[in-house]
């Protein structure tokens, strides 16, 4: 296994080598200035300075060890690593009394009062002033450590506040969704139910066969609208309901009837399927159905005479649908994005099932609507992007529903 040292280890090693090397070199230079040749005591003092400096490698993991080593060496030399050792205790220590007792003792030994001559007050004053060289770095390290902990606590508090705000926003959205679902259920469902009941009554009392067939068709459409409306209300009320809707009995997307209706209305539609059809959750299948239905409706309204190609593909746990027309007599309002909000509402419905939708002019000069919807739990969210050269404005084309 290849071990790569961290930046902290490299920094501590560089500091230890620098302090130890410079201290040893300064000791040897001072000895050469006082005597012609280096004695064994000079080499021993240089080795002690080097050892005190190299001990700083442990200043993060065991900050007390360099202090103890410097205390032992103070009986023979004045270690240059003392300020760095005491600073390490202030920054990386745990603030224990024994750690600070070691710092105070080292600071007193660093002054070497037994080598100071003169009156007692003068000796004490000199000892105290020299001891500040060891105490001041420790206090500075303690202040920096406290500041670092304070900043970390403030950052954690800001993170926690942001997380709580996000949770509150999600809760507010859930409550708003539930409120909208309740209003939709109370108002729309009631009206559509009345429409279905009256259509059924009309089918019963009507004498004309054409009227009865129209009433029955109206009743069936109303029942289908009620079913989809109940499902949409469940999606708005909770994510759990949405999840259960996705795990319901899967179905295979069938666009044959929709294509036949468009052909009967005079639009040339080609239907092609790529890949092995995969059963999809009902909510996904109905969303794909609505995408194709909306696209064909727009062709009827805005591009009469155009030829349409509908492609359905299955790949990577996704259901891809693409509706492309040849252009026809598409009006300027459609190209400019004027009209209703059919595709905008459709995009919201696609996003509810974690899919993606793109709509805009095709390279052949017509109009194209593409959607990618997840059909399996492991399929993930659809990530189809706009075609090269397209713009976000094309993605937001507004079309009459």
N, C-alpha and C positions, 0 to 999 in steps of 0.2 A: 504493500500500500504506500503510495506516494504521499508524504507529509509535507504540507506547505505552511511555513510559519505565518502567523497573522501579523498585521501591521504593528500591533502593540508589542509583540515579542521582538520584532525587528527594531522597533524604536528603543525598547529597554536595552537590547544588546548593544546598539550603537551608543547609547548614553553611557552604559557601563564601561565599554572599551575606551570611549573618549575620556571619561573622568579618570579611570584607572591609569590609562597610558600617559595622559598629561601630568597627573600627580606624580607618577614614578619618574617621568622625565624631569620634572621640576626638582624633585628630591636629588636626583643624580647631578643635575647642574649646580645646585646649591652646594653639594658636597665637593664638587670639582673646584668651585670658587674658593672654598676654605682650605683645601689641601691638594697637593699635587696629584695624588693617585687615589683611587676609590678603595676604601676599606670594605671588609665584609659587613660592617655595620651599615654602611651606606647602601650596599646592595640589599641588605635585609629590610631597611626602611623603604626602599623603592618597591621591594616585593610586597611589603605590607600595604603600601598605598595602592598597588595594583590589585591586591586581593580585596581591599575595601571597595574599590571602584567596581570590580567584577561582581561583587555581591549585590549590586543594584539590579542585576538581571531578575532577581526574585522580589523586586519592590512591589509588584502587583499581587502576586500569589501569597507571599509571606513578608509583609512590610516590616515586621519586627526583627527578622533575621539580620538584615544589614545594620540595624541599630545595635543589636547585641554584638555583632562583629566589630563595629566601630568602637563600642565601649571597651572591648577587650584590647584593641590596638591603641587606645588612648594612653595606656600606661607606658608606651614606648614612642609613639609618634603623634602627630596632630593630623588625623585623616581628613583629606580634602572632600571626601564623600559624605561627611556629616550633614551638611545642609540638604543634600539630595535624599539622604536616608530619612531624616525627620519630615521632609516634605511628603515623602511616600506614605508615612504613617498618617499624616493629616488627610491625604487624598483617598488612599485605599484602605486605611484602617477601619476598624469597627467602632472606634470611640471608646474602647474599654479602658478602665482606670490603669491597668497594668501597662497598657501601651503608652499612655501619656506619662506614667511614672518612668518608663524607660527613656522617653524623649527628654524629660527634665534631667534625669541622671546623666544622659549622654551630653546634654548641653553643658552641665556643670563640669564634667570630665574634659570636654572639648576645650574649656578655658584653661585647664591644667594649672589650677591655683597654686600647686606646690612649686611651680617654677616662677611665680610672681613674687618679687621681693618688695619690701616697703612696709609702711604702717598698715595695720589691720583694716581700717576703713578704706584705704586706697586699694588694698588687695581685694576686698569685697566688691568695690566699685568696678575694678577692672574685670573681675570674674563675672559680674552680672552683665557688663557690656559685651564681653566676648560670648557669653552664653546666649545672647540674643541671636547670634548667628545660627544657632541650632533651633531656638524656639520660634523665631519669626517665620521660617519656611513651613514649620508644622502648622502654625496658625493660618498662614496663607492657604495651605492645602486643605485645612478644615473648612475655610470659608468657600473655597472653590467647590468642594464636595457638597456642602450645604446648598450652594447655588444650583449645582447640577441636579440635585434631588428635587429642589423646588421647581425648576423648569420642567423636569420630568413629570412631577405631580400635576403641574398646570397643563401640560400636554395631555396627560391621561384624563384630567377633568374635562378638557375641551373635547376630547374624543368621546367621552361618556355623554357629555351634553349633546354633541352632534348625533350620537347614536340614539339617545332618548328622543331628540327632536324628530329624527327619521321615523322612529317607531310611532310617535304621536301623529306624524303626517300620514303614515300608513293606516293607523287606526281611524283617522278622520276620513281618509278615502274609503275605507271599508264601510264606515257608517253612512257616508254619502251614497255609496253604491247600494247599500241596503235600503236607504230612503227612496232612491230612484226606482229600485225594484218594486218597492211597495206601491208607489204611485202608478207605475206602469201596470202592475197587476190589478190595482183597483179600478183604473180608468180604462185602459186599452182592452184588457181581457174581458171586462164587462161588456163593452161595446161590440167586440167581435163575437162574443157568445150570443148576444141578441141577434146579430146578423145571421149567425148559423141557425138559430132557432127559427127565425122568420123565413129563411131560405127553405128549411125543412117543411115548415107549414105551407109555404107556397107550392112546393113540390106535391104536397098531399092534396091541396084543393084545386090546383090548376087543371083545366080541361085540355088545354093545348099541349101536345107532346113536346114541342119545341121549348115551351116555357118550363115544363117539368125537367127537361134535360138541362136547361140553363140554371134552374134553381138547384138541381143536384150538384152541378159543377161548382156553383157558388158555395154550396154547403161544404163540399169537399175541400175547396180552397180555404174556406174559413177554418175548418178543423185542422188543416195543416198549419195555418197561421197560428192557431192557438197552441199547437204542440211546440212550434219553434219559439213562440213567445214565452211559454213556460220554461223552456230550456234556457233562453236568454235571461229571464228573471233569476233563475238559479245561478247562472254565471255571475250576475251582478251581486247576488246576495253573499256569496262566499266562494273562496278558492276551493274549499273542500267539495262543494257541489260541482264545481267545474272539473275537479279531478275525477269525481265519480262519473260525470258525463263522458269523460275521455276513456274511462275503463269499462264503459258499457259494451254490449255485444257489438263487435266490429262488423262493418259492412263494406262491400266492394263498390266503389264509385261507378255509377251507371249514368251515362250522359246520352244514351240512345234516344230516349223520349224527348229530351230537350233539343237534340239536334234535329229530330224529325219534325218537331213543331216549327223550328226555324225554316226548314226546307219547305214545309207546307205554306209558310208565309212568303215564299219566293226568294229566300236567301240561299245561295249555294254554300253548303257547309261540308267540309271534309273532316272526318274524325279519325285520328290515329292514336294508337296506344304503343308506348315503348316500355319494354321491361315486363317482368311478371307482375300482374296485378296483386296488390297486397291489401287485405282488409284493413280498413281504417276505422277509428272511433266514429260514431254517428255525427258528433259535432264537427269533426274534421271533414267528413264526407259531405255534410250539408254546406259547410263553408266553401269547399271546392266547387260544389254545385252552384252556389250563389255567385262565385267569381265568374264562371262560364256564363251563367244566366245574365248577369249584369253586362258582360262584354258583348254578348249577342244582342241584348236589348239596345245597347248603344249603337251597334251596327244598323239595326232596324231604323233607329231614329236619325242617325247622323251620317250614315254611309250607305244609302240604298243602292243596290246594284253591285256592291262589293262582294268579292269571293272570300270566304272565311275558312281558316284552317284551325282546328282545335286539336291540340296535342296533349296527351296525358302520359306522364312518365313516372316510373318508380325506380329510385336509386338512392342508396345511402340512408335508408330509413325515412325518406322524404317523398311526398307526393307532389309532383310538379305538374302544373296545368299552364298552358299557353294558348291564348286566343289571338290570332293575327289575321287582319284583313288587308285587302289590296288597296284600300283607300276609297274607291267609289266616288260619290259626290259629297264627300264629307264637308260640312259647312265650316265657315270661318269661325263661328262661335265655338265649335268643338276644338279646333286647333288652338284657339286663343285661350281655351280653358274656361270659357264662360258657361253658365247654365247652373245645373243643380250640383248636388254634392254626392252623386252616386258612388264614385270611386273612393272618395274620402271616407264615407261611412263604411264602405267595403274594406278599406284598409284597417279600420278599427276592429272590424269583425275578424280579420285575418290575424291581427296582433293578439286577440283574445286567445287564440289557439297556438300562440308562439310561432307564428309563421311570418313570411315577408311577402310584400306585394310591390310590383313595379308596373307602371303604365306610362306609355309615351309613344312617340312616333317611331316606327320601325325603319330599318335601313332600306327596305324596299319601297318606302314612300307611304305605307299605310299606317295603321295603328296597332299597337300590341299591348296585351295585358298578360303579365306573368305572375304566378304565385307559387310559393313553395311552402308546404305544410308538413309537419312531422306526423307520421302515421304509426310510429312505434315508440314506446317509452324510452328506448335508447337512441332514438333518432336525433334528439337534440333539436334546438331551434333552427329554423331555416335561415340560411345566411346568403341567399342569392342577392347579388348586387345589381345595380343598374348597368345597362350595356355601356361599352366604351363610348365616350363622347356625349352621353346623356347628362342632364343636369337635374338638380333637385326640383326645379320648377316643373320638369316633365313628370316627375313622380307625384306631384300634387295637382295634376289636371283635374278640373272639376267637370263632372258630366251629369246631365240630368238623369235622375233615377228612373 
